[in-house]
Amino acid sequence: MFDISGFQGQNCSENIDDCAQGLCDPNHTLRCVDGIASYTCVCHPGFMGVFCEIDIDECLEHRCIENATCVDMANGYRYDL
């Protein structure tokens, strides 16, 4: 017996668009790539996670300059003195 999950229609030949569920974060996702009973959210730079819901903290990757505060931004950072 064949596993037909992820398909619909006559003879189960139509792939269900899993992206239609809209689970990817609409503000941080470039596009959703449909698979078979799966999908992949392709994130904007500076975001990650299954749904592109996590803002990457670029301050963690950079050394602070003396007497400055690192401020995380979308796909970047700045120093406030």
Phi, psi and omega per residue, in radians:
M1 nan 2.445 -3.122
F2 -1.608 2.532 3.037
D3 -1.430 2.042 -3.095
I4 -1.868 0.254 3.129
S5 -1.089 2.463 -3.124
G6 1.621 0.016 -3.130
F7 -2.205 2.752 3.103
Q8 -2.582 -3.133 3.067
G9 1.513 -3.115 -3.134
Q10 -1.068 2.265 -3.120
N11 1.093 0.308 3.129
C12 0.885 0.779 -3.063
S13 -1.808 -0.040 -3.104
E14 -1.832 2.077 3.123
N15 -1.184 2.235 3.079
I16 -1.260 2.322 3.119
D17 -1.372 1.700 -3.125
D18 -1.209 -0.344 3.102
C19 -1.240 -0.386 -3.113
A20 -1.098 -0.320 3.112
Q21 -1.185 -0.345 3.103
G22 1.164 0.651 -3.097
L23 -1.434 -0.382 3.094
C24 -1.205 2.467 3.114
D25 -1.078 2.021 -3.047
P26 -1.153 -0.381 -3.123
N27 -1.501 -0.318 -3.021
H28 -2.180 0.160 -3.078
T29 -1.941 2.233 3.053
L30 -1.254 -0.810 3.138
R31 -2.863 2.824 3.045
C32 -1.918 2.301 3.128
V33 -1.865 2.037 -3.121
D34 -1.348 2.418 3.043
G35 -2.106 -2.758 3.063
I36 -1.746 1.912 -3.060
A37 1.012 0.561 3.123
S38 -2.828 3.008 3.077
Y39 -2.729 2.826 3.086
T40 -2.310 2.233 3.053
C41 -1.532 2.175 3.091
V42 -1.710 1.999 -2.969
C43 -1.470 2.633 2.931
H44 -1.091 2.646 3.043
P45 -0.963 2.385 3.138
G46 1.692 -0.039 3.128
F47 -2.257 2.701 3.126
M48 -2.657 3.140 -3.137
G49 1.910 2.848 -3.122
V50 -0.981 -0.677 -3.104
F51 -1.884 0.182 -3.052
C52 1.099 0.594 -3.042
E53 -1.624 -0.080 -3.054
I54 -1.885 2.118 3.048
D55 -1.418 2.102 3.128
I56 -1.238 2.251 3.138
D57 -1.508 1.663 -3.112
E58 -1.149 -0.320 3.108
C59 -1.137 -0.456 3.136
L60 -1.182 -0.394 -3.081
E61 -1.658 -0.096 -3.035
H62 -2.177 2.525 3.089
R63 -1.354 2.430 3.082
C64 -1.326 2.473 3.030
I65 -1.467 2.728 -3.021
E66 -0.970 2.314 3.112
N67 1.072 0.432 3.135
A68 -2.057 2.750 3.064
T69 -1.988 2.244 3.096
C70 -1.431 2.266 3.123
V71 -2.004 2.064 3.123
D72 -1.263 2.397 3.082
M73 -2.263 3.000 3.086
A74 -1.163 1.981 -3.138
N75 1.031 0.665 3.092
G76 3.108 -2.969 3.135
Y77 -2.763 2.875 3.031
R78 -2.531 2.812 3.085
Y79 -1.857 2.289 2.993
D80 -1.813 2.200 -3.140
L81 -1.646 nan nan
